[in-house]
Amino acid sequence: MDEFIHKELFEKIENKTKIKSEDIFAVVDSVKDANFKDEETIRYLVRQLSSLANVPVSEDIEDSIIDSIINHNGILDFNHLGEITDKK
């Protein structure tokens, strides 16, 4: 049952973002021990995800995402990130 849920979740993510689950796992593996209080680490991740999704991210949005993550002690707040991208 658990495996089915995970498969279904990743199928939804793939359909919505057009990013393959293998690519998502590769990104996750590349940052699993990363310091999300470090600006360069976050900037690298934002650019990598932007490239995978084939969605350009302006420098202003990139800076806002970085500031948001750093100001939340390295925690990704997807609701707040959604607000940032919706405003721009």
Secondary structure, 3 states (H helix, E strand, C coil): CHHHHHHHHHHHHHHHHCCCHHHHHHHHHHHCCCCCCCHHHHHHHHHHHHHHHCCCCCHHHHHHHHHHHHHCCCCCCHHHHHHHHHHC
